[in-house]
Amino acid sequence: MMPETKTQRRPAAKRQVAARKRGVAHENDALTRNQSGPSTKRSPSPSYEFVDRMMALNKTGELRSPVSRTLEMQLVEFARGKAVYEMPAREQLGNPLGVIQGGVATALADAAMAAATTTILTDEEIQSSAITTIDIFARFIRPVNAKKVDRLRAEAKVVRAGGRLVWTEADVLADGEIVGKFASTGIRVAFDPQSYISGNGRSGE
């Protein structure tokens, strides 16, 4: 067998040197990763503190719209994407047949759905925008005798929220029994919360 020459050894030697370089580079990369650590940067969670404070003021009656005062509608519950309104079923709200007028039940449902949409706005969003109803669908399941029912209750929830439009549904109950189903579409509009608060529920328009 002929002795190995430098020419024959050279390719093997080059491969060993290249492998060592790759190993060093891998160790350096690992060291760099260990020193810097994994990326932990995350987008800050949205805040709802201001929004929830507004809703709480509404619930206590300190911040109510004129129509809520007129019809004695009251926010009684709210959570993210949900809201419940109640009102007394007074005889003065009945039609000539003694039945609660359909527009009254619709107003109660609309108030609950509007409140539900407000709860999904972040503190940043509500500084410049609110959501107002652009259409509403009503289905009356049974008549409500104003003399036989004590309270009406509307339970609303947001079913879908887009960049500009928000879709909401609500059930209206009379003493615990569903008497109507409602659905609405809301659109984002310009809003000044400070003017609303200072006006105790009236916009600054």
Secondary structure, 3 states (H helix, E strand, C coil): CCCCCHHHHHHHHHHHHHHHHHHHHHHHHHHHHHHHCCCCCCCCCCCCHHHHHHHHHHHHCCCCCHHHHHHCCEEEEEECCEEEEEEECCHHHECCCCEECHHHHHHHHHHHHHHHHHCCCCHHHHCCEEEEEEEEEEEECCCCECCCCCEEEEEEEEEEECCCEEEEEEEEEECCEEEEEEEEEEEEEECCHHHHHHCCCCCCC
